[in-house]
Amino acid sequence: MPYEMPPIITATGGIELHGREGVTINFKFGTSSLEFLDLWFEVDGVLRNELTPGATVYEKLITLSQDDVVAIWNAGIPRGSGRLFAVRLYGVDPPLVIWDGRIAIRGYIEEPPA
């Protein structure tokens, strides 16, 4: 039987990644155009990345590099534990959170050589 990769988005709306991967998540919000919205993916105390245009006006991309994943891993207390995240809409007063949850890093990261 072929191995099935675990889902990146959990049943509770969180994100689960392996410590040795990066990811691009296609973000959609119903049937609303996201083309001109100022959207950011934030991980509590770790990073703030702007969402980039997707293939259509109805989608934007959340991109986490391997370095972003390692930074999330290292920021956990204890190290390796999950952190909270939010997709925030700026350009409205006050800014609006339209998706939030916990991002968990499973597995391991590559330790720098000693």
C-alpha positions, -999 to +999 in steps of 0.1 A: +000+000+000+014+034-009+022+058+019-002+087+023+012+120+035-005+134+065-026+165+058-009+199+063-042+215+075-056+197+105-092+189+113-092+218+138-079+243+112-043+243+124-011+237+104+012+207+109+046+205+091+076+183+094+107+202+106+126+194+074+100+209+050+088+243+038+053+247+023+031+269+000-005+269+011-032+281-014-054+304+007-090+310-003-118+329+016-151+318+001-158+333-033-145+368-024-118+384-045-085+387-025-067+405-053-064+439-036-065+428+001-034+434+023-031+399+039-003+387+062+005+354+078+019+359+113+033+334+137+034+347+173+067+363+180+085+346+151+075+359+116+052+380+095+050+371+058+028+389+032+006+366+012+014+367-025-010+365-055-023+330-064-034+317-098-068+336-096-081+367-078-098+344-054-066+329-039-034+340-023-004+320-013+011+315+022+047+305+018+069+292+046+106+285+038+127+259+055+143+287+075+108+299+086+100+264+098+133+262+117+126+296+133+091+284+144+107+252+158+133+271+177+108+297+191+087+270+208+088+267+246+098+239+250+118+240+218+098+222+190+064+229+204+037+247+184+031+284+181-001+304+174-007+319+139-031+343+123-039+355+088-046+392+093-063+416+070-047+450+071-061+482+055-092+480+077-095+497+111-090+477+132-071+449+114-092+417+111-081+381+117-097+358+092-080+325+100-061+315+131-049+284+149-017+266+160+012+257+138+029+226+150+063+213+138+067+175+140+097+153+133+130+170+136+151+199+121+187+197+109+210+208+136+239+230+124+273+213+124+292+217+157 
